[in-house]
Each structure stands twice: as structure tokens, then as C-alpha cells.
Amino acid sequence: MITIRPAQDRGAANFGWLDSRHTFSFGEYYDPKHMGFADLRVINEDKVAPGQGFSTHGHRDMEIISYVLEGALEHKDSIGTGSVIRPGDVQRMSAGTGIQHSEYNASKTEPVHFLQIWILPEQKGIKPGYEQKTFTEAEKRGKLRLVGSHDGRDDSITIHQNVDLYAAALQEGDTVIHPFVKGRVAWLQVARGAVQLNDQILTAGDGAAITQEAQITLEGASNDSEVLLFDMAA
């Protein structure tokens, strides 16, 4: 079964410096029908104005992943990490017992566009941590590249939950097939462009809950499409 979450149905928040779209309930946007999916709790599509950002604030017991689409995101946290996240990078911050961090647009002239993703951890109270890796366009071109996993296999970032996170960059006509182990579900998020998921077309911002499927077929429906696929325990 495939259930589409259209981009235009997402929650929205605009503070001038931040334009955000919420796939699931977040902040002042509350929809009891969209509180997350399996262990996936938040997918926010954020656009931050030049020189602006999120001042220092705290998190606990959450795996927080940032995936930059355009621009550069500057990160600082209370465990001593300072980094800049650019397109191709995947960042994971484990909030665990508690962490303070800030996120700012690293540019004074260009906006930054990124996906902020929260995944519930497998247990509470883990040690806070940080990891960031780069995956080239070639690694994702025409294939689902594993970029995050519970065991960090294939040089992916480590996520403290039973989830495999894939990224794919698809040109029009590129086709990939992803099989599922019994008892697994998935969420597909279209980051840019358009793709055909089995027999349905999805465009940028659309998401899809995938359950009780033996496999899915993804085909690029426009050039320079990009998707994230979360393969998770039901």
C-alpha cells in the first residue's frame, strides 16, 4: 500500500528569515493524522535567509539529520563540534542525554535550503554525538546509495535506530528497484524534481508512506530529481 502525502498539504511556518514546510506535526502545526511514520518523527523543509538561523537551543533523545540541498549550513554544538554542511553532506547529531546547538546560514548573500529530519532513537539516554559524511553525486546517480544505517555499513553515517536511509539522484528515465524484507515499511521523500513511484507521480515536497509492499520501482520523471528513502521496522 502506498499513501501519498502531497506537498501542498504540509504544515507551514514563515518567520521572514525562515520559510518552513512540515511533513509531520511540528511546532504550532498540529495534525493528529500526521504525527510521524514508524520511527520517523519530523521532516521539515527549511529555507533560511542569508546570515540568519536558529540560535542556540536544546534537544534530548532524538537522532537529528540535516540534508542540505542548496547553500551551506553552519553548525555549532555543546560537545565542541563546529562544521559547515553543504550539498552532498549528511549530518547526524544524536541529542541523547542533552545537547545544545545552533544552525546558521553560512552565507551572507545566498539562502540555504535543507531538510531537517528527526528519528526516534532506539533507547533514551545515549551519549550525545555527531557525525558528518560526504556522498558525491556520482555515488547517488541512478541508484539508491545507503547514506545512513544502524551499523554504519558501506561507509554510511550511524543512526541509533533500526533504519536504513538511502539517497538517489535520478535523471529522467533512470529506474531503480528497492525490495523490502518482510516486516519493513518505508517513507519516500522527494527532495527535488519529480519521480514515478510504481504508477504514481510525485513531485518536490511530496512524501509517501509505503507498507505491505514486496518492492517498489522508482523512475526519474524529470532531470536532476533527488529522493530520500527511509527503510524502517514496522
Disulfide bonds with the S-S distance in Angstrom:
none
